[in-house]
Amino acid sequence: MENEKDLVVFEDDKGNEITMEVIDYFFYEGEEYALLTDYDENNADCENCESSDCSACTQEIIIMKVVPVGDDEEEFIPVDEELGEKLVKLIEEGAFDDDDFEDDDE
């Protein structure tokens, strides 16, 4: 399905479930990373309308490292602040804009 969302469910320190949507995946220095944002079922159909009052368009983006942990499973690990800032800068500069997301080391 073309419009199927890539959703991941996390659990916080208090046992509350947090559903996040994977916006995109990319590779950096041989490692895979994901861009995630909070998933809001009420705004699930928003297509980046950029309205100032749309919570789906104004949500924070989180970068996590993707680590395979089995045949069909993966674990999402938060990146440290320094790496996160570096990746955000590269993303803002358009370093990962191409469709094939090739690793720079290849």
Buried (B, 14 or more C-beta within 10 A) or exposed (E): EEEEEEEBEEEEEEEEEEEBBBBEEBBBEEEBBBBBBBBBEEBEEBEEEEEEEBEBBEBEEBBBBBEEEEEEEBEBEEBEEEBBEBBEEBBEEEEBEEEEEEEEEE
